[in-house]
Amino acid sequence: MSFCLDTYLQESENYEILISRAGFKECKQLIEKHAPEIIHVKAGEKILGVRIIGIPPIAIGIDENKGTITLPYTKPCYGTSVVELPVDKEEIDNIKALDIKE
């Protein structure tokens, strides 16, 4: 994998934290309101090099026009945040392939 979310968040400022220290339900609601396209994944799916934690199904937002995804990111001792970050088209396609199609 050419992209690792943990490393990206440490080394880049090219992302936006939409909410931090939030609950899983609050994060899901924000993603569903914020992103023009929503897919749902199983808890524990690996996206951008990290396992996604939450109450399944977990919403992942996609905005192909902006080239971004919006996802919940849980970091021990810091809680859950919703992060919007740019990814390339290939990574968006990889994420879409994980959709459980509720």
Rosetta constraint file for C-alpha pairs under 8 A:
AtomPair CA 1 CA 48 HARMONIC 7.80 0.50
AtomPair CA 1 CA 49 HARMONIC 7.34 0.50
AtomPair CA 3 CA 8 HARMONIC 7.64 0.50
AtomPair CA 3 CA 48 HARMONIC 5.75 0.50
AtomPair CA 3 CA 49 HARMONIC 6.79 0.50
AtomPair CA 4 CA 8 HARMONIC 6.13 0.50
AtomPair CA 4 CA 48 HARMONIC 5.22 0.50
AtomPair CA 4 CA 49 HARMONIC 4.76 0.50
AtomPair CA 4 CA 50 HARMONIC 7.33 0.50
AtomPair CA 5 CA 9 HARMONIC 6.09 0.50
AtomPair CA 5 CA 48 HARMONIC 5.34 0.50
AtomPair CA 5 CA 49 HARMONIC 6.01 0.50
AtomPair CA 5 CA 50 HARMONIC 6.64 0.50
AtomPair CA 6 CA 10 HARMONIC 6.44 0.50
AtomPair CA 6 CA 49 HARMONIC 7.68 0.50
AtomPair CA 6 CA 50 HARMONIC 7.40 0.50
AtomPair CA 7 CA 11 HARMONIC 6.11 0.50
AtomPair CA 8 CA 12 HARMONIC 5.58 0.50
AtomPair CA 9 CA 13 HARMONIC 7.21 0.50
AtomPair CA 9 CA 15 HARMONIC 7.74 0.50
AtomPair CA 14 CA 85 HARMONIC 6.85 0.50
AtomPair CA 14 CA 86 HARMONIC 7.53 0.50
AtomPair CA 15 CA 83 HARMONIC 6.94 0.50
AtomPair CA 15 CA 84 HARMONIC 5.74 0.50
AtomPair CA 15 CA 85 HARMONIC 4.54 0.50
AtomPair CA 15 CA 86 HARMONIC 7.04 0.50
AtomPair CA 16 CA 83 HARMONIC 5.72 0.50
AtomPair CA 16 CA 84 HARMONIC 5.19 0.50
AtomPair CA 16 CA 85 HARMONIC 6.51 0.50
AtomPair CA 17 CA 81 HARMONIC 6.87 0.50
AtomPair CA 17 CA 82 HARMONIC 5.85 0.50
AtomPair CA 17 CA 83 HARMONIC 4.56 0.50
AtomPair CA 17 CA 84 HARMONIC 6.42 0.50
AtomPair CA 18 CA 81 HARMONIC 7.35 0.50
AtomPair CA 18 CA 82 HARMONIC 5.43 0.50
AtomPair CA 18 CA 83 HARMONIC 5.95 0.50
AtomPair CA 18 CA 84 HARMONIC 7.18 0.50
AtomPair CA 19 CA 27 HARMONIC 7.56 0.50
AtomPair CA 19 CA 81 HARMONIC 5.41 0.50
AtomPair CA 19 CA 82 HARMONIC 5.39 0.50
AtomPair CA 19 CA 83 HARMONIC 7.61 0.50
AtomPair CA 20 CA 79 HARMONIC 7.28 0.50
AtomPair CA 20 CA 80 HARMONIC 6.06 0.50
AtomPair CA 20 CA 81 HARMONIC 4.07 0.50
AtomPair CA 20 CA 82 HARMONIC 6.56 0.50
AtomPair CA 21 CA 78 HARMONIC 6.54 0.50
AtomPair CA 21 CA 79 HARMONIC 4.82 0.50
AtomPair CA 21 CA 80 HARMONIC 5.20 0.50
AtomPair CA 21 CA 81 HARMONIC 5.85 0.50
AtomPair CA 22 CA 26 HARMONIC 6.34 0.50
AtomPair CA 22 CA 27 HARMONIC 6.50 0.50
AtomPair CA 22 CA 79 HARMONIC 6.80 0.50
AtomPair CA 22 CA 80 HARMONIC 5.49 0.50
AtomPair CA 22 CA 81 HARMONIC 6.22 0.50
AtomPair CA 23 CA 27 HARMONIC 6.26 0.50
AtomPair CA 23 CA 80 HARMONIC 6.62 0.50
AtomPair CA 24 CA 28 HARMONIC 6.24 0.50
AtomPair CA 24 CA 54 HARMONIC 5.77 0.50
AtomPair CA 24 CA 55 HARMONIC 6.47 0.50
AtomPair CA 24 CA 72 HARMONIC 7.93 0.50
AtomPair CA 24 CA 80 HARMONIC 7.15 0.50
AtomPair CA 25 CA 29 HARMONIC 6.24 0.50
AtomPair CA 25 CA 55 HARMONIC 7.63 0.50
AtomPair CA 26 CA 30 HARMONIC 6.23 0.50
AtomPair CA 27 CA 31 HARMONIC 6.23 0.50
AtomPair CA 27 CA 72 HARMONIC 6.40 0.50
AtomPair CA 27 CA 80 HARMONIC 7.79 0.50
AtomPair CA 27 CA 81 HARMONIC 7.09 0.50
AtomPair CA 27 CA 82 HARMONIC 6.10 0.50
AtomPair CA 28 CA 32 HARMONIC 6.17 0.50
AtomPair CA 28 CA 58 HARMONIC 6.91 0.50
AtomPair CA 28 CA 59 HARMONIC 5.71 0.50
AtomPair CA 28 CA 72 HARMONIC 7.66 0.50
AtomPair CA 29 CA 33 HARMONIC 6.28 0.50
AtomPair CA 30 CA 34 HARMONIC 5.95 0.50
AtomPair CA 30 CA 82 HARMONIC 7.95 0.50
AtomPair CA 31 CA 35 HARMONIC 5.95 0.50
AtomPair CA 31 CA 38 HARMONIC 7.91 0.50
AtomPair CA 31 CA 59 HARMONIC 6.68 0.50
AtomPair CA 31 CA 60 HARMONIC 6.83 0.50
AtomPair CA 31 CA 61 HARMONIC 5.83 0.50
AtomPair CA 31 CA 70 HARMONIC 6.47 0.50
AtomPair CA 31 CA 71 HARMONIC 7.05 0.50
AtomPair CA 31 CA 82 HARMONIC 7.44 0.50
AtomPair CA 32 CA 38 HARMONIC 6.52 0.50
AtomPair CA 32 CA 59 HARMONIC 7.02 0.50
AtomPair CA 32 CA 61 HARMONIC 6.89 0.50
AtomPair CA 34 CA 61 HARMONIC 7.57 0.50
AtomPair CA 35 CA 61 HARMONIC 4.91 0.50
AtomPair CA 35 CA 62 HARMONIC 5.92 0.50
AtomPair CA 35 CA 63 HARMONIC 6.13 0.50
AtomPair CA 35 CA 70 HARMONIC 7.11 0.50
AtomPair CA 36 CA 61 HARMONIC 7.16 0.50
AtomPair CA 36 CA 62 HARMONIC 6.62 0.50
AtomPair CA 36 CA 63 HARMONIC 5.93 0.50
AtomPair CA 37 CA 61 HARMONIC 5.75 0.50
AtomPair CA 37 CA 62 HARMONIC 5.10 0.50
AtomPair CA 37 CA 63 HARMONIC 6.38 0.50
AtomPair CA 38 CA 59 HARMONIC 6.35 0.50
AtomPair CA 38 CA 60 HARMONIC 5.70 0.50
AtomPair CA 38 CA 61 HARMONIC 4.65 0.50
AtomPair CA 38 CA 62 HARMONIC 6.11 0.50
AtomPair CA 39 CA 59 HARMONIC 5.84 0.50
AtomPair CA 39 CA 60 HARMONIC 5.39 0.50
AtomPair CA 39 CA 61 HARMONIC 6.55 0.50
AtomPair CA 39 CA 62 HARMONIC 7.74 0.50
AtomPair CA 39 CA 96 HARMONIC 6.85 0.50
AtomPair CA 39 CA 99 HARMONIC 5.39 0.50
AtomPair CA 39 CA 100 HARMONIC 7.62 0.50
AtomPair CA 39 CA 101 HARMONIC 7.27 0.50
AtomPair CA 40 CA 57 HARMONIC 5.54 0.50
AtomPair CA 40 CA 58 HARMONIC 5.20 0.50
AtomPair CA 40 CA 59 HARMONIC 4.61 0.50
AtomPair CA 40 CA 60 HARMONIC 6.02 0.50
AtomPair CA 40 CA 98 HARMONIC 7.84 0.50
AtomPair CA 40 CA 99 HARMONIC 5.23 0.50
AtomPair CA 40 CA 100 HARMONIC 5.83 0.50
AtomPair CA 40 CA 101 HARMONIC 6.79 0.50
AtomPair CA 40 CA 102 HARMONIC 7.29 0.50
AtomPair CA 41 CA 45 HARMONIC 6.76 0.50
AtomPair CA 41 CA 56 HARMONIC 7.29 0.50
AtomPair CA 41 CA 57 HARMONIC 5.62 0.50
AtomPair CA 41 CA 58 HARMONIC 5.23 0.50
AtomPair CA 41 CA 59 HARMONIC 6.64 0.50
AtomPair CA 41 CA 60 HARMONIC 7.41 0.50
AtomPair CA 41 CA 98 HARMONIC 6.05 0.50
AtomPair CA 41 CA 99 HARMONIC 5.31 0.50
AtomPair CA 41 CA 100 HARMONIC 5.61 0.50
AtomPair CA 42 CA 56 HARMONIC 5.70 0.50
AtomPair CA 42 CA 57 HARMONIC 5.49 0.50
AtomPair CA 42 CA 58 HARMONIC 6.26 0.50
AtomPair CA 42 CA 100 HARMONIC 7.16 0.50
AtomPair CA 43 CA 51 HARMONIC 7.85 0.50
AtomPair CA 43 CA 52 HARMONIC 5.89 0.50
AtomPair CA 43 CA 53 HARMONIC 5.48 0.50
AtomPair CA 43 CA 54 HARMONIC 5.92 0.50
AtomPair CA 43 CA 55 HARMONIC 6.79 0.50
AtomPair CA 43 CA 56 HARMONIC 5.49 0.50
AtomPair CA 43 CA 57 HARMONIC 6.82 0.50
AtomPair CA 43 CA 58 HARMONIC 6.49 0.50
AtomPair CA 44 CA 51 HARMONIC 5.01 0.50
AtomPair CA 44 CA 52 HARMONIC 5.08 0.50
AtomPair CA 44 CA 53 HARMONIC 5.79 0.50
AtomPair CA 45 CA 51 HARMONIC 5.38 0.50
AtomPair CA 45 CA 52 HARMONIC 5.61 0.50
AtomPair CA 45 CA 98 HARMONIC 7.95 0.50
AtomPair CA 46 CA 50 HARMONIC 5.19 0.50
AtomPair CA 46 CA 51 HARMONIC 4.29 0.50
AtomPair CA 46 CA 52 HARMONIC 6.21 0.50
AtomPair CA 47 CA 51 HARMONIC 6.30 0.50
AtomPair CA 47 CA 52 HARMONIC 6.84 0.50
AtomPair CA 47 CA 95 HARMONIC 6.87 0.50
AtomPair CA 52 CA 58 HARMONIC 8.00 0.50
AtomPair CA 52 CA 72 HARMONIC 7.20 0.50
AtomPair CA 52 CA 73 HARMONIC 6.80 0.50
AtomPair CA 52 CA 74 HARMONIC 7.54 0.50
AtomPair CA 53 CA 72 HARMONIC 7.78 0.50
AtomPair CA 53 CA 73 HARMONIC 7.46 0.50
AtomPair CA 53 CA 74 HARMONIC 6.54 0.50
AtomPair CA 54 CA 58 HARMONIC 6.35 0.50
AtomPair CA 59 CA 71 HARMONIC 7.10 0.50
AtomPair CA 60 CA 69 HARMONIC 7.02 0.50
AtomPair CA 60 CA 70 HARMONIC 5.82 0.50
AtomPair CA 60 CA 71 HARMONIC 4.97 0.50
AtomPair CA 60 CA 72 HARMONIC 7.56 0.50
AtomPair CA 61 CA 69 HARMONIC 5.37 0.50
AtomPair CA 61 CA 70 HARMONIC 4.60 0.50
AtomPair CA 61 CA 71 HARMONIC 6.33 0.50
AtomPair CA 62 CA 67 HARMONIC 7.87 0.50
AtomPair CA 62 CA 68 HARMONIC 6.14 0.50
AtomPair CA 62 CA 69 HARMONIC 4.54 0.50
AtomPair CA 62 CA 70 HARMONIC 6.35 0.50
AtomPair CA 62 CA 92 HARMONIC 7.51 0.50
AtomPair CA 63 CA 67 HARMONIC 5.82 0.50
AtomPair CA 63 CA 68 HARMONIC 5.31 0.50
AtomPair CA 63 CA 69 HARMONIC 6.15 0.50
AtomPair CA 64 CA 68 HARMONIC 6.45 0.50
AtomPair CA 64 CA 89 HARMONIC 7.83 0.50
AtomPair CA 64 CA 92 HARMONIC 7.95 0.50
AtomPair CA 66 CA 86 HARMONIC 7.68 0.50
AtomPair CA 67 CA 86 HARMONIC 5.56 0.50
AtomPair CA 67 CA 87 HARMONIC 6.01 0.50
AtomPair CA 67 CA 88 HARMONIC 6.57 0.50
AtomPair CA 67 CA 89 HARMONIC 7.10 0.50
AtomPair CA 68 CA 84 HARMONIC 6.42 0.50
AtomPair CA 68 CA 85 HARMONIC 5.25 0.50
AtomPair CA 68 CA 86 HARMONIC 4.14 0.50
AtomPair CA 68 CA 87 HARMONIC 5.61 0.50
AtomPair CA 69 CA 84 HARMONIC 5.58 0.50
AtomPair CA 69 CA 85 HARMONIC 5.74 0.50
AtomPair CA 69 CA 86 HARMONIC 6.49 0.50
AtomPair CA 69 CA 87 HARMONIC 6.97 0.50
AtomPair CA 69 CA 92 HARMONIC 7.52 0.50
AtomPair CA 70 CA 82 HARMONIC 6.68 0.50
AtomPair CA 70 CA 83 HARMONIC 5.51 0.50
AtomPair CA 70 CA 84 HARMONIC 4.22 0.50
AtomPair CA 70 CA 85 HARMONIC 6.62 0.50
AtomPair CA 71 CA 82 HARMONIC 5.51 0.50
AtomPair CA 71 CA 83 HARMONIC 5.59 0.50
AtomPair CA 71 CA 84 HARMONIC 6.64 0.50
AtomPair CA 72 CA 80 HARMONIC 6.47 0.50
AtomPair CA 72 CA 81 HARMONIC 5.59 0.50
AtomPair CA 72 CA 82 HARMONIC 4.46 0.50
AtomPair CA 72 CA 83 HARMONIC 6.37 0.50
AtomPair CA 73 CA 80 HARMONIC 5.49 0.50
AtomPair CA 73 CA 81 HARMONIC 5.26 0.50
AtomPair CA 73 CA 82 HARMONIC 6.07 0.50
AtomPair CA 73 CA 83 HARMONIC 6.83 0.50
AtomPair CA 74 CA 78 HARMONIC 7.46 0.50
AtomPair CA 74 CA 79 HARMONIC 5.54 0.50
AtomPair CA 74 CA 80 HARMONIC 4.15 0.50
AtomPair CA 74 CA 81 HARMONIC 6.32 0.50
AtomPair CA 75 CA 79 HARMONIC 5.62 0.50
AtomPair CA 75 CA 80 HARMONIC 6.44 0.50
AtomPair CA 87 CA 91 HARMONIC 6.22 0.50
AtomPair CA 87 CA 92 HARMONIC 6.80 0.50
AtomPair CA 88 CA 92 HARMONIC 6.48 0.50
AtomPair CA 89 CA 93 HARMONIC 6.25 0.50
AtomPair CA 90 CA 94 HARMONIC 6.28 0.50
AtomPair CA 91 CA 95 HARMONIC 6.21 0.50
AtomPair CA 92 CA 96 HARMONIC 6.16 0.50
AtomPair CA 93 CA 97 HARMONIC 6.29 0.50
AtomPair CA 94 CA 98 HARMONIC 7.06 0.50
AtomPair CA 95 CA 99 HARMONIC 7.30 0.50
